[in-house]
Amino acid sequence: MKNIYREDLLDKSDSSIYKLIIVATKRALEVAEGAPRLVDAPLNVKPTTIALMEIAQGKVRYKKAKS
């Protein structure tokens, strides 16, 4: 499995660690509840790692809610 670097993840989340954590947490919960995976990963990989892999590959992004 490929390493996931924080700098690559921050580039995908507008350089905000807080946005990154929110996106990763929400996506990890979705994966844990049975949502389809957007990346190829073995079944023994944890949902948090899958969420970070999806963010690193640009398949999941932060979308700003309208006020």
Secondary structure, 3 states (H helix, E strand, C coil): CCCCCHHHHHHHCCCCHHHHHHHHHHHHHHHHCCCCCCCCCCCCCCHHHHHHHHHHCCCCCCCCCCC
